[in-house]
């Protein structure tokens, strides 16, 4: 969502993707090296992933407390950028939530409006995404929702319900609440050309390799490309979308290139008695992208699913 808003600003001539961020947000980042908007979108900026260690909770009790802590938008960026750059901008790739904190702030600066208002006017309103909203720093979900759980404490203590969570530290990077149906509708509109001009959508889909994935995963401007060759066999299609997590929730949302078929899977992390079985259920859905579904893909899904039996 954040990347799409930034690209809509570019489409309107409000910013240049290859302009330094300092042109729009002077003094925000402490580094002498220029970092461009495109580098933030593509995670090639070298910015740290998250908060510096001294601002990060590590014990279960600290993590349980963290979910009630508020971070101001600039505060979260400052608490991350006390760390050095991971590499010179544009020379490597590393996922950075901090970069998307900056991009969300950029949307507010250039529009003069709150991020959630721009999101509603430019995306969720026109697409009628009634279950997609940004609670800012309000920790309660103001409508019925799937609960998220974490195993923060050892047995015999049970799971901790972390549905109540102040997501302000993930501003622009992971603080939007949505539903599977809304995410599928969003990617259908995005990939179908409803939200961006063709030229900018093509730039969004121009990827760099995700390190360690053997070329099967690439990252564009806020958009992941995943090759299904390993699942469907040679000549398999790519799928496009995104995956991510916050405490208590994992989400994987992908669509075919035209956005005509989409799958969104959400779960609580690391809670299955059989991770292979959970992976098998997901894989069985993913094989729907195979045309036709290859015997090897179906066999692999069945093999993983059988771990439950």
Secondary structure by P-SEA (a helix, b strand, c coil): caaaaaaaaaaaccccccccccccccccccccccccaaaaaacccccccccccccccccaaaaaacccccccaaaaaaaaaccccccccccbbbbbaaaaaaaaaaaaaaacccaaaaaaaccccccccccccccccccccccbbbbbbbcccccccccccccccccccccccccccccaaaaaaaaaaaaacccccaaaaaaaacccccccccccbbbcccbbbbbcccccccbbbbbbbcccccccbbbbbbbccccccbbbbbbbccccccaaaaaaaaaaaaacccccccaaaaaaaaaaaaccc
